[in-house]
Amino acid sequence: MNIPTIIYTIAVWAIPVLFAITLHEVAHGWIANKLGDSTARMLGRLTVNPLKHIDPIGTILVPLVMVLLQTGFVFGWAKPVPINYNNLKNPRKDMAIVAVAGPLANLAMAIFWALVFKFGMTLGSTNLGEGIMAMGKAGILINLVLFVFNLLPIPPLDGGRVLSAVVPPAVSDVLDRIEPYGFFIVIGLLYFGVLNVILNPVIGFFMHTIGSLFF
C-alpha cells in the first residue's frame, strides 16, 4: 500500500470510526441519565466531541492498524462512559437497557451512512461522489461490526451485560467472575478465527438487508 493510498484510506475511515465509537459510548451515558444515573452527564461525557471519548489505543491505534493491514475486519473502542448502576431505578433491568443502547446506536448510524452512500451515488462518477460513497460504505461496515460484535454474550461486552441482567442471579455471579478475562476470550476467538466465523454471516445479513432497503 503506497503513501497516497494510505492517506486516502485514513481519510475515508477516520470520521466513520471516530463517530461510531464515540456515539456508542454517548448512547450508554444518555440512556443511563434517563434512567436515573447522571454520572456521565456530570463528567461532561454526554457530548459528540470525540476528544472527550478517545482512547489512544482503542480509538486510534487498533482501528488504524487493522485498516492499514487490510484485515477486512475493523473494530475499536473508546473510553467507557462511567455508569453507577446503583443509581438506576431498577438496576438489573436498566443495566440491560443501558448496555443495548450502544449497539442500537451503531445500527442507527449504519442506516445513516447508508443514506450518505446513496447521496454519493447521486453525484455520479466524480471524485466527490466516489469519496462520499467510500466513506458511506466504511461507515456502514464499521457500525455493523460494532453492532454485532458488542452483542456477543461475553462480559464485559454489551451482550454479556444484557445476558447478566436477564439470567438468574447465580448465573449472573458466574458471568461477573468471568468478566476480567473477557478481553482475553475475545482475543482468543479472534486469533483462532472463530470470531470471523460467528460475525461475518450476521454482518453480511445486515449488509444485505440495508442494501435491499436503500439501493
QUICOR-V46077 format. One line per field, one symbol per residue. ss: DSSP state (H for helix, E for strand, L for the rest). phi: phi as a letter, one per 30 degrees, with the letter a starting at -180 (. if undefined). psi: psi as a letter, one per 40 degrees, with the letter a starting at -180 (. if undefined). A space follows every 50 residues. Layout:
ss = ???
phi = ???
psi = ???
This chain:
ss = LLHHHHHHHHHHHHHHHHHHHHHHHHHHHHHHHHLLLLHHHHLLLLLLLH HHLLLHHHHHHHHHHHHHLLLLLLLLLLLLLLLLHHHLLLHHHHHHHHHH HHHHHHHHHHHHHHHHHHHHHHLLLLHHHHHHHHHHHHHHHHHHHHHHHH LLLLLLLHHHHHHHHHLLHHHHHHHHHHHHHHHHHHHHHHHLLHHHHHHH HHHHHHHHHHHHHHL
phi = .deeddddddddcedededddddedddedddeddckccedddciccbdde ddbdceddccdddddddddhdibbaaacdeddbcdddddbedddeddddd ddeddddddddeddddeddedddidceddddddddddddddddddddded dddbdcdedddddddcdeedddddddddedceddddddddddidddddde dddddddddddddcb
psi = hiddddddddddddddddddddddddddddddddeeheddddefegiehd deehhdddddddddddddefeehhiaiihhhhhheeeidgddddddddde dddddddddddddddddddddeeafiddddddddddddddddddddddde ehfhieiddddddddeiidddddddddddeeddddddddddeeddddddd ddddddddddddde.
